């Protein structure tokens, strides 16, 4: 058996370990026979009567003037990306096809749900989905149940025992949890096929079931597998596909001693975006809520730190390529996202460690700022989104207020005076980022219009002026 080593980037024995990527009805067939000759006219008459009956009958039972009182159907979601509500954390898209997840959690948890397969994930009303789990427990298993949450309710599906798990039922495992609840990894033997062998353990059991989808999953979609053993131990694992994205952007670029998943993302946990990179800077990671490390995504910790499991926390890793991975490195801000090393000039001029950047500096930042800061382009720059170019916030300020029409007095007694209208003058020419400038806002008449009947046809309100409040602003950029 391969040796185990904690997933921390510091010497253990004689080697310094680096985290590595995870491998891999009755149908009625009515046959009309010839009964006798010359019966065709008789058959035509019968068919015509049946057709008339089928056409007229619906109108007897559902007159066109009476609309049925039914609830409109829920629109089906044709997109794999769930909607995002303004002001909430971003949500992860729903994967396509079959997905198998390896599951790592605290060593004391029983029954241990080692692996779960959902086939396919992105289903729609009327589709059939198969659910399969591998359970490990020294005691007999009493029940395995799946609870599927969709937009308008839940569905409970009991899973039945298929039998003992075969070796190839469990995907190759690189990561484990030791007795101290630290994530550990096996040290693969170089140029050996041993690290590609599935690791189904003796006694592992396979459970499976299918169900037919009856609801949509636009806003909510997850499955909770719950296993109960003969000793009364209960363990649940949730696999979600509309989960909050694991992103520490704008929260804290230097986490300090320990960053807890539940404290940052809540008890529902989070999911790394496909191919995304993020993680904890300058601290340990406490997985005390569900985390999905999606395909091609990278969880990063700095050298010398570790991942620890607690309570109901667990880590799920899809076994489909491209595989997720855990790396020990610094993180750097680039226009493409967080990276562990710059790969092109567009990534920036300086590789500044994430812990040295303000929490307002991160890829995709959309806010504007009036003061410069340290970014990947220098110590006093406005590249808050880490992109190569910066832009000024659009100015809607003006230099003056003035009468914008031709006010006139109307016919005496008709109350049809054309009043003066005030408006802004020329827009302010926006100066450099961080510079201050004066402008006029809220243009209003300085006096009321007055029409003297004796001046019918003459100008009205000539003496009316327009004034506005003067304000000082600072140019914001990003």
Secondary structure, DSSP 8 states (H G I E B T S, - for coil): ---EEESSSSEETTEE----B--------------STT-HHHHHHHHHHHHHHHHHHHHHHS-TTS-------------SS----TTS--B-----S-EEEEEEE-TT-SSEEEEEEEESSS--TT-EEEEEEEEE-SS-EEEEEEEEEETTEEEEEEEEEEEE--GGGS----EEE-TTSBEEEE---TT-SGGGS----TT-EEEEEEEE--S--SS--EEEEEEEETT--EEEEEEESS-BB---TTT-S---SEEEHHHHH-TT-EE--TT-EEEESSSEEEE-SEEEE-TT-EEEE-TT--EEE-TT-EEEEE-SSS--EEEES--EEETTEEESS--SGGG-SS--BGGGS-TT--TT----BSS-EEETTEEEE--TT--S---B-----BS-EEE-S--B--STTS---B---EEE-SB----STT-EEEEEEEEEESS-----GGGTTSBSSTT--EEEEEEEEE--B-
